[in-house]
Amino acid sequence: MSPASPVECAVPGAAPLRLTSFSHGGGCGCKIAPGVLSEILRSSVGGLVPRELMVGIETADDAAVWRLNDEQALIATTDFFMPIVDDPYDFGRIAATNAISDVYAMGGKPIMALALVAMPIDKLTVEQIGAVIRGGESVCREAGIPIAGGHTIDSVEPIYGLVVMGLVHPSKVRRNADAKAGDVLVLGKPIGVGVLSAALKKNALDPAGYAGLISTTTRLNTPGIALAAMPGVHAITDVTGFGLAGHALEMARGAKLGVTIAWSKVPLLEGVAQMAGDGFVTGASGRNWAGYGAEVELDPALPPIARDLLTDPQTSGGLLVSCDPASADAVLAVFRAQGFDAAAVVGEVCAGASGLRVTA
């Protein structure tokens, strides 16, 4: 199925419908805006915090971690969203890759998944829904894990994702909050997924752009396992719906330190700078800025597109790694050995009040 082709509607004689036409927001761009989410969670009283719970909700980390014994900790996470592309098989692949990424971001190895499937069964055919599920299964096979169960419901919007569980040695858990002053930040994937998806939705993404979108969003963040074994790696997160700026800011808040990103060093997906300049920006980008922009200092010399791309929601984005400077080359070598050729040092962690500064 070509990137611009609509899926066939299940109703005979009806006009063809695009899978993304069901979505009020696609991929990680449909996350609740960070400001609204903070307001919602502020009223939560929280739950039990047993001593075995190594990582919970306290720093908005990528997954929960439960210590089983001295050698093993269980990682548990879930992620699901509406279509970011029109091809149902690719939608399933992207959603599964994104969900599994949280386990890698904690330094763990995934062991099994459960599927979460919500579909408008009166609008999509059985074949289309099956293609979504097969896409997810293909990524799970690549990750070496089974889909061992799940849950399905009838829904007005197509939603697909996974619950994923993994294992990690307790000493190798890498939280998003453990960056240290003097660390450098390494980004594993280029950014711009939201821009590409906005162009796709407006029929303005060519086949090369679509291929780039699929390539980056279906690449499993497997380097996380090897990176967590390196003593010089202090913190890992993955960059998703809140954009590079938002997830870097979560690192800064968790560590109670400052973070600086050098815009000139941030890798971009092919063509996204021009597309962003042409107005292909998601609504989630603006919501992200409204939610955390007060904590971000932007260099006046930055190009106009910088803010839009820094806040661009990354569906199945790259790992963001905080490591000591002496380990940076080894971290880059791990990424590149596993096919992440665009990985780059993009910033640093510094002493001082938590916040994010972006230089030109």
Secondary structure, DSSP 8 states (H G I E B T S, - for coil): --TT--B--SSTTS--B-GGGG-SS-GGGGS--HHHHHHHHHT-------TTEEE-TTTT-SSEEEE-SSS-EEEEEEEEE--SSS-HHHHHHHHHHHHHHHHHHTT-EEEEEEEEEEE-TTTS-HHHHHHHHHHHHHHHHHHT--EEEEEEEE-SS-EEEEEEEEEE-GGG---SS---TT-EEEESS-B-HHHHHHHHHTT---HHHHHHHHHHHTS--THHHHHHT-TTEEEEEE--TTHHHHHHHHHHHHHTSEEEEEGGG--B-TTHHHHHHTT---HHHHHHHHHHGGGEEE-TTS-THHHHHHS---TT--EEEEE-GGGHHHHHHHHHHTT-TT-EEEEEEESSSSEEEEE-
